[in-house]
Amino acid sequence: MTDSHPSPLYQRIYTLVNKIPYGKVATYGDIAKRLGTTPRIVGFALAMSSPDHNIPWQRVINHQGRISRRTDGDGHCLQRDLLESEGIIFNSQGQVDLKKFTWKGP
């Protein structure tokens, strides 16, 4: 599998993540449950996605309503900036109100 030829599971993850509307989020677990996989696999798939796929990866956060830190770089800062630009609000503890901003799915 390469970025330009994702596995069928990764492609299903990308298809579902592409449905998350502007101004909404889903958790890794939400996506995983809908597709019968694990949150970790969803995270791996999003980490492997190619920028030219235009997948709104920033809309997927952890079950606590927080951005998961990356092991390298400052992608978490970019993710927060992108979410805030969509009108998503973080509280003083860095959490999103999941009751307010969670996408209920297709």
Residue pairs with C-beta under 8 A, 6 or more apart in sequence:
1 7
1 10
3 48
3 49
3 50
3 53
4 50
6 14
6 45
6 48
6 49
9 35
9 37
9 41
9 45
10 45
10 48
10 49
12 35
13 31
13 35
13 37
13 41
13 42
13 45
13 46
14 45
14 49
14 53
14 55
16 31
16 34
16 35
16 106
17 26
17 31
17 46
17 55
17 56
17 57
17 59
17 60
18 55
18 56
19 103
19 105
19 106
20 26
20 56
20 59
20 60
20 103
21 103
22 56
22 86
23 86
23 87
23 88
23 101
24 59
24 101
24 102
24 103
25 59
25 60
25 61
25 83
25 88
25 96
25 98
25 101
25 102
25 103
26 59
26 60
26 61
26 102
26 103
26 105
27 39
27 60
27 61
27 62
27 63
27 98
27 102
28 39
28 40
28 42
28 43
28 60
28 61
28 62
28 63
28 68
29 39
29 63
30 102
30 103
30 105
31 39
31 42
31 60
32 38
32 39
32 41
32 42
34 105
35 42
39 63
42 60
43 68
46 55
46 57
46 60
49 55
49 57
57 79
58 78
58 79
58 82
58 83
59 83
59 86
59 103
61 67
61 68
61 79
61 83
61 96
62 68
64 95
65 95
65 96
65 97
65 98
66 94
66 95
66 96
67 76
67 79
67 80
67 83
67 94
68 76
69 76
70 76
80 90
80 94
83 90
83 96
84 90
88 96
88 101
89 96
89 97
89 101
90 96
91 97
